[in-house]
Structures are given as C-alpha cells and as structure tokens.
Amino acid sequence: MNGKARSPVSARRQAGMTTMGLIILVAFVGLFAFAGIRLTPVYLNYMKIVGVVDGVQQEFDGQNASTTAIRRSIQRRFDVESVGVIKAKDIKVTATDGGLQVSATYDDSTPFIANVSFTVHFDKKALIRR
C-alpha cells in the first residue's frame, strides 16, 4: 500500500437517511394521508347513493314498475340512508327500450389545503327491466 492505514470507520460504506430526507418523506406521506382523510366522506356518500340505486333496481326489476313508484322508493331510501349530497329529485328516471334507467350523476367537492380542493365526478346508472 502507500503507507496509510485505512481506518475501519472510513472503509465502511455509510448508508441511511438524513433528517432532512426523513422530514420530506413524512411530509409526502402525510399529504397523501390527509388527502385520503378528506376524500373518505365523499366516497362514503357515493356508496350510499349506489346502495339506493342498486336497491331500487333489485326491488323493481322485472315488475313493470311505474316511474312514480320508483321515485317514491328513491325518496324513502334517501330518507333512511340520510343522503344529503344530492336530492332524490336529482335522480333521473328515463324510459328506454329495455325498461327504465335510473341514473345518479353528480359532482362532489371537498376542500383540501388553503384554496385547493378536490372535485370528484360520480355517475351511477341502473336499468330496471319491465
């Protein structure tokens, strides 16, 4: 060798994360966790609406139901499920070739940080056969 002895500390390769790297990682993960927390109620409300639309489809499928009976059932289910994002009258019931199509199309938004917010578009459709 060249006469210098290598110390065991300098020969060992150092690995790990700096404090600044750890802070950045925690902030990044925290940002995504906060976004998930803010979006959870929006998706839970959507799941209530999906339950209403699917329930109406199961109740009236193949029974030659009227639009009025379907609307009454939707209103009753909205009251039971405490859906407040949209009103029962916002659910469209339209006649199609195969029967009646029930569709819930809406946008829901929730604030995130400062003037940044999330807007989510939902579109749930079900066909009630005659």
C-alpha positions as CSV (number, residue, x, y, z in Angstrom):
1,M,0.0,0.0,0.0
2,N,1.1,3.6,0.1
3,G,1.9,3.6,3.8
4,K,-1.5,4.9,5.0
5,A,-3.6,2.5,7.1
6,R,-7.3,2.6,6.3
7,S,-9.4,3.0,9.4
8,P,-12.4,0.7,9.8
9,V,-14.8,3.6,10.0
10,S,-13.9,5.2,6.7
11,A,-13.7,1.9,4.9
12,R,-17.3,1.1,5.9
13,R,-19.9,2.5,3.5
14,Q,-22.3,4.8,5.2
15,A,-26.0,4.3,4.4
16,G,-29.2,5.7,5.8
17,M,-31.5,8.7,5.7
18,T,-30.7,12.2,6.8
19,T,-33.0,14.2,9.0
20,M,-34.0,16.4,6.1
21,G,-34.8,13.3,4.0
22,L,-36.9,11.9,6.7
23,I,-38.8,15.2,7.1
24,I,-39.5,15.3,3.4
25,L,-40.7,11.7,3.4
26,V,-43.0,12.2,6.4
27,A,-44.5,15.3,4.8
28,F,-45.1,13.5,1.5
29,V,-46.8,10.5,3.2
30,G,-48.7,12.9,5.4
31,L,-50.0,14.8,2.4
32,F,-51.4,11.7,0.8
33,A,-52.9,10.5,4.1
34,F,-54.6,13.9,4.6
35,A,-56.0,13.7,1.0
36,G,-57.4,10.2,1.8
37,I,-59.0,11.5,5.0
38,R,-60.6,14.4,3.1
39,L,-61.9,12.1,0.3
40,T,-63.3,9.3,2.5
41,P,-66.6,11.0,3.3
42,V,-67.1,11.9,-0.3
43,Y,-66.8,8.2,-1.3
44,L,-68.9,7.0,1.6
45,N,-71.7,9.3,0.4
46,Y,-71.3,7.8,-3.1
47,M,-71.6,4.3,-1.6
48,K,-74.9,5.3,0.0
49,I,-76.2,6.5,-3.4
50,V,-75.0,3.3,-5.1
51,G,-76.9,1.4,-2.4
52,V,-80.1,3.3,-3.2
53,V,-79.9,2.9,-6.9
54,D,-79.0,-0.8,-6.6
55,G,-81.7,-1.3,-4.1
56,V,-84.3,0.2,-6.4
57,Q,-83.1,-1.9,-9.2
58,Q,-83.5,-5.1,-7.1
59,E,-86.9,-4.1,-5.8
60,F,-88.5,-3.3,-9.2
61,D,-86.5,-5.3,-11.8
62,G,-88.9,-7.3,-14.0
63,Q,-92.1,-6.0,-12.2
64,N,-93.2,-3.4,-14.8
65,A,-92.8,-0.6,-12.3
66,S,-94.0,2.9,-12.8
67,T,-91.8,6.0,-12.7
68,T,-93.9,7.3,-9.7
69,A,-93.3,4.1,-7.7
70,I,-89.6,4.2,-8.4
71,R,-89.4,7.9,-7.4
72,R,-91.3,7.1,-4.1
73,S,-88.9,4.3,-3.4
74,I,-85.8,6.5,-4.1
75,Q,-87.2,9.3,-1.8
76,R,-87.9,6.7,1.0
77,R,-84.4,5.2,0.7
78,F,-82.8,8.7,0.6
79,D,-84.6,9.5,3.9
80,V,-83.5,6.2,5.5
81,E,-79.8,6.5,4.3
82,S,-79.6,10.2,5.2
83,V,-78.3,11.2,1.8
84,G,-77.6,14.9,1.7
85,V,-75.2,15.3,-1.2
86,I,-78.0,15.3,-3.8
87,K,-81.8,15.3,-3.6
88,A,-84.0,12.5,-4.6
89,K,-85.4,14.7,-7.4
90,D,-81.9,14.9,-8.9
91,I,-82.0,11.2,-9.7
92,K,-83.2,10.8,-13.3
93,V,-85.6,8.1,-14.3
94,T,-85.9,7.8,-18.0
95,A,-87.7,5.3,-20.3
96,T,-85.5,3.2,-22.5
97,D,-86.2,0.3,-24.8
98,G,-85.5,-2.3,-22.1
99,G,-87.3,-0.6,-19.3
100,L,-86.5,2.4,-17.1
101,Q,-83.0,3.7,-16.5
102,V,-82.2,5.2,-13.1
103,S,-79.1,7.4,-13.1
104,A,-77.4,9.4,-10.4
105,T,-74.9,11.8,-12.0
106,Y,-73.3,14.5,-9.8
107,D,-70.1,16.2,-8.8
108,D,-69.0,16.5,-5.2
109,S,-66.2,18.6,-3.9
110,T,-64.3,18.9,-0.7
111,P,-61.6,21.4,0.4
112,F,-58.0,20.2,0.8
113,I,-55.5,22.8,1.7
114,A,-55.9,26.6,1.5
115,N,-57.6,27.3,-1.8
116,V,-57.0,23.8,-3.2
117,S,-60.0,21.4,-3.3
118,F,-60.9,18.1,-4.8
119,T,-63.8,17.7,-7.2
120,V,-65.0,14.2,-7.9
121,H,-67.5,13.2,-10.6
122,F,-69.8,10.3,-10.0
123,D,-72.1,8.5,-12.5
124,K,-74.1,5.5,-11.3
125,K,-76.7,4.0,-13.7
126,A,-79.0,1.0,-13.4
127,L,-81.5,-0.5,-15.8
128,I,-84.9,-1.6,-14.4
129,R,-86.3,-4.1,-16.9
130,R,-90.0,-4.3,-17.5
